[in-house]
């Protein structure tokens, strides 16, 4: 954990849109940074390993298209997204992974750094129900190599998310 910096964001100025959103909402959080390796095959697994965290506590942010509506799915990096379960969670019929360019354009973040917080345009969000097993979780803070740790209830509140079993082991 030599390259991990843990700090509390103090003000709404600076930072990423995700940290600004969390600061403005007054939630407690910690930031964890690590040196991102561009050759890493999985952004989420890289984050869990670099931070020395259980991959079930680190969540990845995925953007899917559910019946023509971009929808955010937040699932543990130790699992994968069940697209049928995501569609059902938002009352849809079919889901497919969104075009990466559309996801980047809509959220304002780059792939591998998409945060469920502080997106350019608020999207319907579903957080996997396993989030309730943890006192805190980590999600992208809006750039590769930066994670924000916060209480699951704060993530759900800030994103207006619903929780549902949308991850597969």
Secondary structure per residue as TSV (DSSP state, phi and psi in degrees):
chain	resnum	aa	ss	phi	psi
A	1	X	-	360.0	21.2
A	2	X	T	-60.5	-34.8
A	3	X	T	-92.1	11.2
A	4	X	-	-95.0	125.4
A	5	X	E	-110.9	124.8
A	6	X	E	-112.1	125.7
A	7	X	E	-151.3	158.5
A	8	X	-	-98.0	132.1
A	9	X	-	-73.1	129.7
A	10	X	-	-98.3	-31.7
A	11	X	-	-136.3	166.2
A	12	X	S	-81.2	-7.6
A	13	X	S	-87.5	146.6
A	14	X	S	74.9	-167.0
A	15	X	S	73.6	-164.4
A	16	X	-	-103.8	165.8
A	17	X	H	-55.2	-32.2
A	18	X	H	-67.0	-45.5
A	19	X	H	-71.0	-34.2
A	20	X	H	-64.1	-43.9
A	21	X	H	-61.5	-43.7
A	22	X	H	-66.3	-39.8
A	23	X	H	-64.8	-47.4
A	24	X	H	-60.9	-32.8
A	25	X	H	-79.4	-10.9
A	26	X	T	75.2	23.5
A	27	X	-	-88.2	150.5
A	28	X	-	-78.1	134.9
A	29	X	E	-156.5	163.9
A	30	X	E	-129.0	147.7
A	31	X	E	-104.7	141.2
A	32	X	E	-127.1	124.0
A	33	X	E	-116.1	153.9
A	34	X	-	-151.4	162.3
A	35	X	-	-78.5	112.3
A	36	X	-	-74.6	133.5
A	37	X	-	-100.7	112.2
A	38	X	T	-58.1	-20.1
A	39	X	T	-87.6	-3.9
A	40	X	-	-62.3	132.3
A	41	X	S	-73.4	-23.5
A	42	X	-	-138.7	119.2
A	43	X	H	-60.5	-44.7
A	44	X	H	-66.7	-45.9
A	45	X	H	-64.6	-36.0
A	46	X	H	-60.9	-44.4
A	47	X	H	-62.2	-47.6
A	48	X	H	-59.6	-45.3
A	49	X	H	-66.1	-46.7
A	50	X	H	-63.2	-33.2
A	51	X	H	-91.8	-5.5
A	52	X	T	67.8	33.9
A	53	X	-	-108.9	155.7
A	54	X	-	-63.3	127.4
A	55	X	T	-59.2	-16.9
A	56	X	T	-76.8	-14.4
A	57	X	T	-98.2	-13.2
A	58	X	B	-102.8	126.0
A	59	X	E	-112.7	141.3
A	60	X	E	-101.5	151.3
A	61	X	E	-106.4	118.7
A	62	X	E	-118.4	147.0
A	63	X	E	-115.5	125.9
A	64	X	E	-121.8	162.1
A	65	X	E	-105.5	112.9
A	66	X	E	-109.0	108.2
A	67	X	T	49.9	40.4
A	68	X	T	89.1	0.4
A	69	X	E	-113.6	123.9
A	70	X	E	-65.9	133.3
A	71	X	E	-136.6	138.4
A	72	X	E	-93.4	134.3
A	73	X	E	-119.7	131.4
A	74	X	E	-118.5	112.0
A	75	X	E	-131.8	155.8
A	76	X	E	-63.1	145.8
A	77	X	T	-67.8	-16.9
A	78	X	T	-76.9	-7.6
A	79	X	S	-127.8	-168.0
A	80	X	E	-132.4	164.0
A	81	X	E	-81.1	131.1
A	82	X	-	-93.4	102.6
A	83	X	H	-62.4	-36.9
A	84	X	H	-64.3	-41.9
A	85	X	H	-66.1	-37.4
A	86	X	H	-62.7	-47.5
A	87	X	H	-58.4	-45.4
A	88	X	H	-62.6	-37.6
A	89	X	H	-63.9	-26.4
A	90	X	T	-109.7	13.8
A	91	X	T	75.0	22.7
A	92	X	-	-99.4	174.8
A	93	X	S	-103.6	-44.1
A	94	X	-	-133.4	143.6
A	95	X	E	-134.7	145.3
A	96	X	E	-143.7	155.4
A	97	X	E	-62.2	139.3
A	98	X	-	-73.3	155.6
A	99	X	-	-60.5	128.2
A	100	X	H	-55.1	-38.6
A	101	X	H	-64.9	-39.5
A	102	X	H	-66.9	-39.4
A	103	X	H	-62.6	-45.0
A	104	X	H	-65.0	-44.9
A	105	X	H	-63.0	-43.0
A	106	X	H	-74.6	-40.2
A	107	X	H	-84.9	-26.6
A	108	X	S	86.4	7.4
A	109	X	S	-118.2	160.7
A	110	X	-	-91.7	151.7
A	111	X	T	-52.9	135.9
A	112	X	T	88.8	-8.9
A	113	X	-	-133.9	14.2
A	114	X	-	-72.9	123.8
A	115	X	-	-103.7	148.0
A	116	X	S	-74.0	-11.8
A	117	X	S	-102.1	144.6
A	118	X	S	66.9	29.5
A	119	X	-	-71.2	151.8
A	120	X	S	-54.5	-41.3
A	121	X	S	-132.2	126.7
A	122	X	-	-63.8	127.3
A	123	X	-	-114.6	153.5
A	124	X	E	-55.6	138.0
A	125	X	E	-131.9	137.2
A	126	X	E	-126.3	127.7
A	127	X	E	-108.0	132.7
A	128	X	E	-59.0	140.2
A	129	X	G	-60.4	-21.4
A	130	X	G	-63.1	-14.0
A	131	X	G	-58.2	-29.3
A	132	X	G	-70.6	-9.9
A	133	X	G	-80.8	-6.7
A	134	X	-	-122.5	144.0
A	135	X	S	-71.2	-38.8
A	136	X	-	-139.1	156.6
A	137	X	E	-135.1	164.7
A	138	X	E	-115.8	138.3
A	139	X	E	-134.2	166.1
A	140	X	E	-58.6	139.0
A	141	X	E	-94.5	9.8
A	142	X	E	110.8	3.5
A	143	X	E	-156.5	155.3
A	144	X	T	-62.3	134.4
A	145	X	T	89.0	9.3
A	146	X	E	-138.4	122.4
A	147	X	E	-119.0	147.0
A	148	X	E	-112.1	129.4
A	149	X	E	-104.7	127.5
A	150	X	E	-153.1	169.1
A	151	X	-	-70.2	140.9
A	152	X	H	-55.0	-39.8
A	153	X	H	-62.0	-34.8
A	154	X	H	-68.6	-40.0
A	155	X	H	-61.1	-46.5
A	156	X	H	-62.4	-44.2
A	157	X	H	-64.4	-46.6
A	158	X	H	-67.0	-29.4
A	159	X	H	-97.5	-10.4
A	160	X	T	67.6	28.4
A	161	X	-	-76.7	162.0
A	162	X	E	-108.9	153.9
A	163	X	E	-106.7	141.6
A	164	X	E	-161.3	155.7
A	165	X	-	-75.2	92.5
A	166	X	-	-113.7	2.2
A	167	X	E	-106.5	148.2
A	168	X	E	-109.4	146.0
A	169	X	-	-64.4	360.0
